[in-house]
Amino acid sequence: MMLTGIFVLMLLLLSAFFSGSETALTATSKSLMLQKESDGDKRARIVNRLLKRKERLIGTILLGNNLVNILASALATSLMIQSFGEAGIVYATVVMTLLVLIFSEILPKTYALMNSNQLALVVAPIMQPLTYICRPINIVIQGIVRFFLNIFKIKLEHNLNTSQTLSELKGAIELHASQANVKDERAMLKSVLDLADVEVGEIMTHRKNLVTLNADLEPFKIISEIVNSQFTRIPIWRERQDNIVGVIHSKSILRALEPSNNEIKITNILDVTSEPWFIPETTKLLDQLNAFRNRHEHFAIVVDEYGDLQGVVTLEDILEEIVGDIADETDIPIIGVKPQKNGSYLINGSVTIRDLNREFEWNLPDEEASTIAGLIIAESRSIPSPGQKFTFHNFRFEILRKHRNQIIQLRATPPKKIKNEKLIDN
């Protein structure tokens, strides 16, 4: 009788092993195991092999778990009947239910969830030969399962498409949102994944802010303008400002400067300019980044569907979309944004919503508008006047300055500050 009891306990331990193994191997981080395998960890390689044939792994675990649970219950029932007669069936049911539930299910699975990666590395070398031994049985069982699934017209295969994969990656990044020490890395990773959704029209330098030069100016005047400009590439126009006929690079000017009798030998500025590269404003950033790389160019002219000039986009613009703007010596996080002591922000209307969301972790929508001024106009369905106040998406906005139909500056108060103000008022 004592030997039977010891055997039952051993079976419960095996059941705990199978339960913990199932949780550990299915909850382990696939990305971590791939990294460990690339670092030469043999146990991680075993884990990855098992996960590639997850249906065989689960079949082996369930087979072993049910086998030991049923055998343990049968032996415990037999033992209880010998001790208490027919009432032993009830006792065995109650006792085995509690033992299996607590010590063979909840306890090992809880531990496995808390230590899934470490436990997966421990149990994988044991599960690998078991999976191989149980392979013939698993093949038969899987055949039966597939047969009944086909009867009910249920597809067993499940393949993630690209959008689902990207959503999983974004979700994985958001899991670390509470870790302040990875804030910048998380923002960059999210920006990389968003490149396929953002259009160049959302990040370009708008035409009203462009620095351009007239091709008919004297070469010396053009050179002077280039020297005094902060840009290395400048569009050249002729007849009208939206008729871009070339792009001049400051290095091209330097190469063309060959003094002869104290005169600069440049008669036609277009001789040292490159052909303008026109792209539609709906081009995705990921496509444009690949185009920059393939063409070995850093500068493109953005036009709308009618071919009218809208602005310019550079390789640096896309890179800044990933890494963010570099703060200057005044430590202003975004150019055009001034934090106030009361918790609000003075924001230029041209500041993009994406920059604000990334820097301050706001969640303002950027589907209908790319700038904060555009968002207010889209939400209010009007062109607001200075002094008007709005509340959108839990933010409070106040229009401060406007020039013609353009919002120059506004004040934005985030939800946390508004909530604190209400608590103080109450």
PyMOL commands that set and color helices and strands:
alter all, ss='L'
color gray80, all
select helices_A, chain A and resi 2-27+30-38+42-52+54-114+116-133+135-151+162-174+180-194+200-202+207-209+219-228+250-256+269-272+285-295+315-323+353-360+372-380+415-425
alter helices_A, ss='H'
color red, helices_A
select strands_A, chain A and resi 205-206+213-214+233-237+244-249+273-274+278-280+299-303+309-314+337-339+345-348+389-392+395-403+406-413
alter strands_A, ss='S'
color yellow, strands_A
deselect
rebuild
show_as cartoon
